[in-house]
Amino acid sequence: MPKLKHFDHLGTARFVTFNCYRNGQYLLHPTARELLIKNINSARTKHEFKLWGYVIMPEHVHLLMMPPDDMKLGLVIREIKSKMAREYFALTMSDVKGKKVFWQRRCFDHNCRTPETVREIIEYCHNNPVRRGLVKEPGDYRWSSYNWYQGNRDVPLPMDDFE
């Protein structure tokens, strides 16, 4: 498989998508979502990136991040995914032998060069559950940044100030 090129160090926000293995709906499991949130927050503290938007769908995740100049995005996403999967399997499948796979290998990212693009990506994330028919309104879906932007601070992941 050819290596995907990531354009780090451009000083732009990054829209990242990563998927569950074979598009399995593994993120419907509450433990999986909670561990993902925990590991995003942990990586956020460790690597000092800003989080401006997200949605956790049943089989994929979108993050809108503003990385510091020295951050290698692919390594950070790999860290989030691998730690989360190890913790998940340790809690839920400790007696199962053999290879355990939670995530597809790659992540996909897009550089957001303008504030307008950042706003469009945030809106895209918020409307994803509505487009998929999971909810009627974005505010009905707990696993996105929508409610943070509506003033609700009781959310899974707080957002950083969008500059």
ZAGU-786568 format. One line per 4 residues: number of its first residue (from 1); their letters; for each residue y, x, z of N, C-alpha, C, CB. Coordinates in Angstrom, 2 decimals. Glycine has a CB too. Layout:
BEGIN
NUM) a) Y,X,Z,Y,X,Z,Y,X,Z,Y,X,Z  ...
This chain:
BEGIN
1) mpkl) -1.17,0.84,0.00,0.00,0.00,0.00,1.24,0.89,0.00,-0.01,-0.95,1.21  2.17,0.68,-0.93,3.37,1.51,-0.93,4.26,1.19,0.26,4.15,1.32,-2.24  4.94,2.20,0.73,5.83,2.04,1.88,7.11,1.33,1.44,6.15,3.42,2.53  7.51,0.33,2.22,8.76,-0.36,1.93,9.93,0.48,2.40,8.80,-1.76,2.60
5) khfd) 10.99,0.48,1.64,12.18,1.26,1.98,13.08,0.42,2.87,12.93,1.73,0.70  13.47,0.99,3.99,14.46,0.37,4.87,15.73,1.19,4.76,13.95,0.30,6.37  16.84,0.53,4.62,18.13,1.20,4.51,18.82,1.17,5.86,19.01,0.55,3.42  18.48,2.15,6.68,19.07,2.27,8.00,20.43,2.97,7.90,18.13,3.04,8.95
9) hlgt) 21.19,2.90,8.98,22.43,3.66,9.15,23.54,3.24,8.17,22.15,5.13,8.99  23.58,1.97,7.81,24.65,1.50,6.92,25.76,0.79,7.69,24.07,0.57,5.87  25.57,0.59,8.99,26.58,-0.10,9.78,26.64,-1.59,9.50,27.91,0.51,9.53  25.52,-2.16,9.04,25.50,-3.59,8.73,24.50,-4.30,9.62,25.15,-3.82,7.24
13) arfv) 24.69,-5.60,9.77,23.71,-6.43,10.46,22.45,-6.47,9.61,24.26,-7.88,10.73  21.31,-6.70,10.29,20.03,-6.72,9.58,19.30,-8.03,9.86,19.15,-5.51,9.99  18.88,-8.67,8.80,18.08,-9.88,8.88,16.63,-9.47,8.69,18.53,-10.96,7.82  15.82,-9.65,9.72,14.44,-9.16,9.74,13.48,-10.34,9.81,14.22,-8.19,10.92
17) tfnc) 12.40,-10.25,9.05,11.33,-11.24,9.10,10.01,-10.53,9.29,11.31,-12.12,7.81  9.21,-11.03,10.22,7.84,-10.54,10.33,6.91,-11.72,10.58,7.71,-9.49,11.45  5.68,-11.58,10.05,4.73,-12.68,10.00,3.48,-12.40,10.82,4.35,-12.97,8.58  2.88,-13.49,11.29,1.57,-13.40,11.92,0.52,-13.07,10.86,1.21,-14.72,12.66
21) yrng) -0.54,-12.45,11.30,-1.62,-12.05,10.42,-2.15,-13.26,9.65,-2.75,-11.39,11.21  -2.21,-13.10,8.33,-2.68,-14.15,7.41,-1.98,-15.48,7.64,-4.18,-14.33,7.56  -0.72,-15.40,8.08,0.12,-16.58,8.33,-0.50,-17.56,9.33,0.39,-17.29,7.03  -1.31,-17.03,10.25,-1.85,-17.87,11.31,-0.73,-18.37,12.21,-2.89,-17.10,12.14
25) qyll) -0.86,-19.56,12.72,0.19,-20.16,13.55,0.01,-19.75,15.02,0.17,-21.70,13.42  -0.07,-18.46,15.25,-0.34,-17.91,16.57,0.82,-18.10,17.54,-0.66,-16.45,16.47  2.02,-18.27,17.01,3.18,-18.41,17.89,3.36,-19.82,18.42,4.43,-17.98,17.15  2.42,-20.70,18.13,2.40,-22.00,18.79,1.92,-21.86,20.23,1.50,-22.99,18.02
29) hpta) 1.19,-20.78,20.50,0.66,-20.54,21.85,1.82,-20.13,22.76,-0.45,-19.43,21.83  2.06,-20.84,23.87,3.18,-20.53,24.75,3.18,-19.09,25.26,3.17,-21.46,25.93  2.01,-18.54,25.56,1.94,-17.16,26.04,2.44,-16.20,24.97,0.51,-16.79,26.45  2.09,-16.45,23.72,2.52,-15.59,22.62,4.05,-15.61,22.49,1.88,-16.05,21.29
33) rell) 4.64,-16.79,22.55,6.11,-16.89,22.44,6.78,-16.18,23.60,6.55,-18.37,22.40  6.30,-16.41,24.81,6.92,-15.79,25.98,6.83,-14.26,25.93,6.26,-16.31,27.27  5.69,-13.74,25.51,5.55,-12.29,25.40,6.43,-11.72,24.29,4.09,-11.92,25.15  6.56,-12.46,23.21,7.45,-12.00,22.13,8.89,-11.93,22.64,7.36,-12.95,20.91
37) ikni) 9.33,-12.95,23.33,10.69,-12.98,23.88,10.89,-11.82,24.86,10.97,-14.33,24.57  9.92,-11.62,25.72,10.00,-10.52,26.68,10.14,-9.17,25.96,8.76,-10.50,27.59  9.36,-8.96,24.92,9.38,-7.68,24.22,10.61,-7.52,23.34,8.14,-7.53,23.39  11.16,-8.59,22.81,12.43,-8.49,22.09,13.52,-8.07,23.08,12.81,-9.86,21.40
41) nsar) 13.55,-8.71,24.25,14.56,-8.35,25.25,14.41,-6.91,25.74,14.47,-9.29,26.43  13.18,-6.49,25.92,12.92,-5.12,26.36,13.41,-4.10,25.31,11.42,-4.92,26.63  13.08,-4.36,24.05,13.52,-3.46,22.98,15.04,-3.50,22.83,12.85,-3.85,21.65  15.61,-4.64,23.03,17.06,-4.81,22.95,17.77,-3.94,23.98,17.45,-6.28,23.14
45) tkhe) 17.24,-3.92,25.19,17.80,-3.08,26.24,17.59,-1.60,25.93,17.18,-3.43,27.60  16.38,-1.26,25.57,16.03,0.14,25.30,16.80,0.73,24.12,14.54,0.25,25.05  16.89,-0.04,23.02,17.48,0.49,21.78,18.93,0.06,21.56,16.65,0.05,20.61  19.42,-0.79,22.44,20.83,-1.21,22.44,21.29,-1.87,21.14,21.70,-0.03,22.72
49) fklw) 20.43,-2.70,20.56,20.88,-3.48,19.41,21.43,-4.81,19.89,19.72,-3.71,18.39  22.29,-5.39,19.09,22.82,-6.73,19.38,21.98,-7.76,18.65,24.33,-6.84,18.98  21.77,-8.88,19.30,21.03,-9.98,18.69,22.01,-11.12,18.44,19.84,-10.44,19.60  22.13,-11.50,17.18,23.09,-12.53,16.79,22.45,-13.84,16.37,23.94,-12.03,15.68
53) gyvi) 21.16,-13.84,16.13,20.49,-15.07,15.75,18.99,-14.84,15.67,21.02,-15.59,14.41  18.24,-15.94,15.83,16.79,-15.83,15.71,16.18,-17.21,15.57,16.18,-15.10,16.92  14.96,-17.22,15.10,14.09,-18.39,15.18,12.66,-17.87,15.25,14.31,-19.35,13.94  11.89,-18.48,16.14,10.48,-18.19,16.26,9.74,-19.41,15.72,10.06,-17.86,17.77
57) mpeh) 9.18,-19.25,14.54,8.41,-20.32,13.90,6.94,-20.15,14.28,8.60,-20.30,12.35  6.09,-21.12,13.95,4.68,-21.00,14.33,3.98,-19.75,13.77,3.94,-22.22,13.87  4.39,-19.29,12.58,3.71,-18.16,11.95,4.61,-17.00,11.56,2.99,-18.64,10.76  5.88,-17.09,11.84,6.78,-15.96,11.53,8.00,-15.99,12.43,7.21,-16.00,10.06
61) vhll) 8.73,-14.87,12.38,9.92,-14.69,13.21,11.04,-14.18,12.33,9.65,-13.70,14.39  12.25,-14.70,12.55,13.46,-14.16,11.93,14.36,-13.66,13.06,14.19,-15.24,11.05  14.88,-12.46,12.91,15.87,-11.91,13.83,17.08,-11.46,13.03,15.28,-10.73,14.66  18.27,-11.73,13.54,19.49,-11.18,12.98,20.03,-10.21,14.02,20.54,-12.31,12.62
65) mmpp) 20.00,-8.94,13.67,20.30,-7.87,14.63,21.44,-7.01,14.10,19.05,-7.00,14.90  22.19,-6.45,15.03,23.17,-5.42,14.69,22.71,-4.15,15.39,24.64,-5.83,15.12  22.06,-3.24,14.65,21.52,-2.03,15.28,22.60,-0.97,15.48,20.39,-1.47,14.45  22.42,-0.12,16.48,23.31,1.03,16.58,23.03,1.98,15.41,23.12,1.77,17.96
69) ddmk) 23.96,2.86,15.13,23.85,3.73,13.96,22.60,4.58,13.92,25.03,4.62,13.88  22.07,4.97,15.08,20.93,5.88,15.10,19.57,5.18,15.19,21.07,6.83,16.25  19.55,3.87,15.12,18.30,3.12,15.27,17.54,3.03,13.95,18.59,1.72,15.82  16.25,3.31,14.00,15.36,3.10,12.85,14.71,1.74,13.04,14.28,4.25,12.73
73) lglv) 15.12,0.79,12.24,14.71,-0.61,12.38,13.20,-0.78,12.36,15.33,-1.44,11.28  12.52,-0.18,11.39,11.08,-0.35,11.27,10.33,0.08,12.51,10.58,0.41,10.09  10.77,1.16,13.13,10.11,1.65,14.35,10.30,0.68,15.51,10.63,3.03,14.73  11.48,0.10,15.60,11.77,-0.84,16.70,10.97,-2.13,16.52,13.29,-1.15,16.77
77) irei) 10.91,-2.64,15.30,10.13,-3.86,15.05,8.64,-3.59,15.31,10.34,-4.36,13.60  8.17,-2.43,14.89,6.77,-2.07,15.15,6.49,-2.02,16.66,6.43,-0.71,14.50  7.44,-1.48,17.41,7.30,-1.41,18.87,7.21,-2.82,19.48,8.48,-0.64,19.50  8.09,-3.71,19.06,8.08,-5.09,19.56,6.73,-5.74,19.25,9.24,-5.92,18.93
81) kskm) 6.30,-5.64,18.01,5.07,-6.28,17.59,3.84,-5.71,18.30,4.90,-6.14,16.09  3.75,-4.40,18.38,2.54,-3.79,18.95,2.45,-4.05,20.46,2.53,-2.29,18.68  3.55,-3.91,21.18,3.51,-4.17,22.62,3.18,-5.63,22.91,4.86,-3.80,23.27  3.80,-6.52,22.16,3.55,-7.94,22.37,2.09,-8.27,22.11,4.45,-8.79,21.45
85) arey) 1.52,-7.77,21.01,0.13,-8.07,20.66,-0.84,-7.50,21.69,-0.19,-7.52,19.27  -0.61,-6.27,22.13,-1.48,-5.68,23.15,-1.48,-6.52,24.43,-1.05,-4.24,23.46  -0.30,-6.92,24.87,-0.20,-7.74,26.08,-0.87,-9.10,25.89,1.27,-7.93,26.47  -0.67,-9.69,24.73,-1.26,-11.00,24.44,-2.79,-10.92,24.48,-0.79,-11.52,23.06
89) falt) -3.34,-9.95,23.80,-4.80,-9.83,23.76,-5.37,-9.46,25.13,-5.22,-8.80,22.72  -4.64,-8.67,25.88,-5.11,-8.32,27.23,-5.18,-9.56,28.12,-4.18,-7.27,27.87  -4.26,-10.50,27.93,-4.24,-11.72,28.75,-5.19,-12.80,28.25,-2.84,-12.27,28.79  -5.36,-12.89,26.96,-6.06,-14.06,26.41,-7.46,-13.76,25.87,-5.25,-14.65,25.32
93) msdv) -7.74,-12.50,25.55,-9.02,-12.20,24.90,-9.64,-10.93,25.47,-8.83,-12.05,23.39  -9.54,-10.72,26.75,-10.01,-9.46,27.33,-11.51,-9.25,27.16,-9.65,-9.42,28.79  -12.28,-10.33,27.01,-13.73,-10.18,26.89,-14.20,-10.14,25.43,-14.41,-11.32,27.62  -13.29,-10.26,24.47,-13.65,-10.24,23.05,-13.68,-8.79,22.56,-12.65,-11.09,22.21
97) kgkk) -14.77,-8.43,21.91,-14.91,-7.07,21.37,-14.46,-7.04,19.91,-16.38,-6.57,21.50  -14.12,-5.86,19.43,-13.78,-5.69,18.02,-12.28,-5.68,17.79,-14.40,-6.79,17.20  -11.94,-5.63,16.53,-10.54,-5.52,16.12,-9.80,-6.83,16.35,-10.44,-5.11,14.65  -8.64,-6.72,16.95,-7.80,-7.88,17.21,-6.49,-7.66,16.45,-7.54,-8.09,18.76
101) vfwq) -6.13,-8.60,15.63,-4.92,-8.46,14.81,-4.05,-9.70,15.02,-5.28,-8.27,13.28  -2.80,-9.48,15.39,-1.86,-10.58,15.60,-0.84,-10.65,14.46,-1.14,-10.43,16.96  -0.31,-9.50,14.05,0.79,-9.43,13.09,0.35,-8.83,11.76,1.94,-8.61,13.67  1.00,-9.28,10.69,0.89,-8.56,9.43,1.56,-7.20,9.60,1.53,-9.36,8.24
105) rrcf) 1.17,-6.24,8.81,1.62,-4.86,8.98,3.11,-4.68,8.77,0.88,-3.97,8.04  3.67,-5.31,7.83,5.05,-5.02,7.44,6.04,-5.98,8.05,5.17,-5.05,5.94  7.30,-5.56,7.96,8.40,-6.49,8.20,9.31,-6.39,6.98,9.18,-6.16,9.55  10.10,-7.39,6.78,11.03,-7.41,5.66,12.43,-7.51,6.23,10.73,-8.60,4.68
109) dhnc) 13.36,-6.78,5.64,14.73,-6.84,6.16,15.72,-6.88,5.02,15.01,-5.64,7.07  16.88,-7.37,5.37,17.98,-7.52,4.42,19.26,-7.09,5.13,18.09,-9.01,3.88  20.05,-6.27,4.49,21.34,-5.86,5.06,22.37,-6.96,4.79,21.81,-4.50,4.45  23.07,-7.34,5.83,24.11,-8.38,5.73,25.46,-7.67,5.74,24.00,-9.43,6.92
113) rtpe) 26.08,-7.60,4.60,27.26,-6.76,4.44,28.59,-7.44,4.80,27.33,-6.30,3.03  28.58,-8.76,4.95,29.83,-9.46,5.24,29.63,-10.43,6.41,30.34,-10.23,3.99  30.71,-10.77,7.11,30.61,-11.79,8.18,30.12,-13.14,7.65,31.96,-11.97,8.86  30.48,-13.47,6.41,30.02,-14.73,5.83,28.50,-14.74,5.67,30.69,-14.96,4.46
117) tvre) 27.94,-13.61,5.25,26.49,-13.52,5.11,25.82,-13.65,6.48,26.10,-12.18,4.45  26.39,-13.05,7.50,25.85,-13.17,8.86,25.82,-14.63,9.28,26.68,-12.33,9.87  26.91,-15.34,9.05,26.97,-16.77,9.42,25.95,-17.59,8.63,28.38,-17.33,9.18  25.79,-17.28,7.34,24.80,-17.99,6.52,23.38,-17.75,7.03,24.90,-17.53,5.05
121) iiey) 23.08,-16.53,7.44,21.75,-16.20,7.96,21.50,-16.93,9.28,21.59,-14.67,8.15  22.50,-16.97,10.16,22.36,-17.71,11.42,22.06,-19.17,11.13,23.65,-17.57,12.30  22.79,-19.76,10.21,22.57,-21.16,9.84,21.18,-21.35,9.23,23.65,-21.64,8.85  20.76,-20.40,8.40,19.42,-20.46,7.81,18.36,-20.48,8.92,19.19,-19.25,6.87
125) chnn) 18.49,-19.60,9.90,17.54,-19.56,11.02,17.51,-20.91,11.74,17.91,-18.44,12.02  18.68,-21.45,12.03,18.77,-22.70,12.79,18.18,-23.89,12.04,20.21,-22.98,13.14  18.29,-23.87,10.72,17.78,-24.99,9.93,16.32,-24.84,9.52,18.62,-25.15,8.70  15.74,-23.68,9.75,14.35,-23.43,9.36,13.39,-24.47,9.95,13.93,-22.03,9.79
129) pvrr) 13.44,-24.77,11.26,12.51,-25.78,11.82,12.73,-27.18,11.25,12.65,-25.83,13.33  13.98,-27.50,10.87,14.28,-28.81,10.28,13.68,-28.88,8.87,15.83,-29.05,10.24  13.90,-27.83,8.08,13.34,-27.80,6.72,11.83,-27.92,6.74,13.75,-26.50,6.02  11.20,-27.35,7.73,9.74,-27.38,7.84,9.22,-28.69,8.43,9.26,-26.23,8.68
133) glvk) 10.11,-29.56,8.90,9.69,-30.83,9.47,9.19,-30.74,10.89,8.63,-31.41,8.62  9.50,-29.65,11.58,9.09,-29.51,12.98,9.95,-30.34,13.91,9.13,-28.05,13.41  11.23,-30.53,13.54,12.18,-31.33,14.31,13.14,-32.01,13.33,12.96,-30.44,15.34  13.86,-33.00,13.85,14.85,-33.69,13.00,16.20,-32.99,13.01,15.01,-35.13,13.45
137) epgd) 16.56,-32.39,14.15,17.85,-31.72,14.33,17.61,-30.31,14.86,18.77,-32.54,15.30  18.45,-29.33,14.48,18.27,-27.97,14.97,18.27,-27.87,16.49,19.35,-27.08,14.41  19.05,-28.69,17.17,19.13,-28.64,18.62,17.86,-29.10,19.33,20.27,-29.47,19.08  16.96,-29.75,18.59,15.70,-30.21,19.17,14.66,-29.10,19.24,15.16,-31.37,18.36
141) yrws) 14.94,-27.97,18.61,13.98,-26.87,18.57,14.39,-25.81,19.57,13.88,-26.27,17.13  13.57,-25.59,20.56,13.90,-24.66,21.65,13.88,-23.20,21.21,12.93,-24.84,22.80  13.12,-22.85,20.20,12.82,-21.45,19.88,13.74,-20.87,18.81,11.38,-21.33,19.43  15.01,-21.18,18.92,16.02,-20.57,18.03,17.31,-20.37,18.82,16.27,-21.45,16.77
145) synw) 18.24,-19.69,18.20,19.53,-19.41,18.84,20.51,-20.57,18.72,20.14,-18.17,18.25  20.12,-21.66,18.09,21.04,-22.77,17.85,21.72,-23.27,19.12,20.30,-23.92,17.19  20.93,-23.54,20.16,21.51,-24.12,21.37,22.45,-23.17,22.09,20.41,-24.55,22.30  22.24,-21.87,21.96,23.19,-20.90,22.53,24.56,-21.11,21.89,22.69,-19.43,22.29
149) yqgn) 24.58,-21.28,20.59,25.85,-21.46,19.88,26.48,-22.83,20.15,25.65,-21.28,18.39  25.71,-23.73,20.76,26.25,-25.03,21.16,26.72,-25.02,22.61,25.21,-26.12,20.96  26.66,-23.86,23.25,27.15,-23.72,24.62,26.09,-23.82,25.69,28.16,-24.76,24.87  24.85,-24.04,25.33,23.76,-24.11,26.30,23.30,-22.70,26.66,22.57,-24.95,25.74
153) rdvp) 23.35,-22.35,27.92,22.95,-20.99,28.33,21.54,-20.95,28.88,23.92,-20.47,29.38  20.86,-22.10,28.97,19.46,-22.15,29.40,18.58,-22.07,28.15,19.16,-23.47,30.22  18.51,-20.87,27.57,17.78,-20.64,26.32,16.84,-19.45,26.48,18.77,-20.41,25.14  15.81,-19.36,25.63,14.88,-18.24,25.74,15.52,-16.86,25.54,13.78,-18.42,24.75
157) lpmd) 16.40,-16.75,24.58,17.06,-15.48,24.28,18.57,-15.68,24.18,16.51,-14.89,22.97  19.34,-15.11,25.08,20.80,-15.20,24.95,21.27,-14.34,23.78,21.51,-14.77,26.26  22.37,-14.74,23.18,22.92,-14.00,22.04,24.03,-13.07,22.50,23.44,-14.98,20.96  24.22,-12.04,21.73,25.36,-11.15,21.94,26.55,-11.70,21.18,25.03,-9.71,21.49
161) dfe) 27.75,-11.29,21.56,28.94,-11.74,20.88,28.94,-11.24,19.43,30.20,-11.26,21.61  29.18,-12.16,18.52,29.30,-11.83,17.10,30.72,-11.39,16.86,28.91,-13.03,16.18  30.86,-10.20,16.35,32.21,-9.61,16.17,32.76,-9.88,14.81,32.17,-8.12,16.41
